[in-house]
């Protein structure tokens, strides 16, 4: 077999020119990392550029590699060691299998360290990584562990209502145990996350509608923002509601004049799937972090703590072929019963299919993107209506849309924006409640959300209103 073919047989491998006996950590850390994650190969006799150099005494090297793994690691990982001959040269191939009794430690110079694989590097596991590895070795997941919260102290009315509506069955008390939401008299972490008022402090979603294409765009950075906390079902509903209010629908007149076709900025199925994935697959061991939904003029970005479970980078994989691996299987199973997740595997395909359908409908290809690092995951959903001037605005959520063939003319001159009827309504609303949302201003003025944004920006530029406090959590104030 051609030695170079080994490079493509494993998603993780390290090339070693020779066996470093005096610095065994230089390669033992890779053995530990492979065993602690998804397995991998060590190829001895190959330089960093992939040139096949060979070993002077491959048999002796193989014996020493085997002995050092067995004497310097605990537990001893499962590995296969083989000799390979090619073009008159000898090589050693060490195949390390993904372990089931993690963490796998290296013992050297009085230190005990475990390693994990990040991209093409083996790095020392930090305290959170070690917690994950211990759970993996114990065949447990974070969401299945008992919490410190008693079942009797929490209500689950949202869960009961959703279960009845979606599964057409009552959610009875015995289901808490059957679905892994309780352990004895206490809630598991999954149960705590599904309570109406979740006691998990970092069970939160931060939502922001930014002004423009970046988070810093001049006159007014945030057009709308909100912070939600509580149970996962409540968070899902609140996050979807924020997106619905801040996403506009446009339309195009049908060629035969019989009506019109409406075009949303984002496919609802893709939005729901992305938010669900962010809530369900996020890493809850990352304290002090939360899911973020950032809406810009041209896109929506959904961030969740925690990268791919395998340690791989999603951008280097075929999104449709990614195997389904669930970080929080107890929560995922319940969401599947509620038909909020796909049982057959990854939700990436559902998001891609939704965009493909809309692209075919509109005659222009728009593709969502997925990006990850070892500690975070991003879903980027393009705005399907961005840079599509041939479409007409419908209006904000709750407003009466324009009829097909009619064009609603709205004032655009600065004086009308700051002194007209809508400006007075907005200023009166702000005076009553500085925390008023864009959705409420839409309903009060009957403007589209973009019209409200323009009026707010004009009022701020004219020093009639000002933003007090930080972008997130601040409020509007009328300048007397």
Order of alpha helices (4+ residues) and beta strands (2+ residues): beta-alpha-beta-alpha-beta-beta-beta-beta-beta-beta-alpha-beta-alpha-alpha-beta-beta-alpha-beta-beta-alpha-beta-beta-alpha-beta-beta-alpha-alpha-beta-beta-beta-alpha-alpha-alpha-alpha-beta-beta
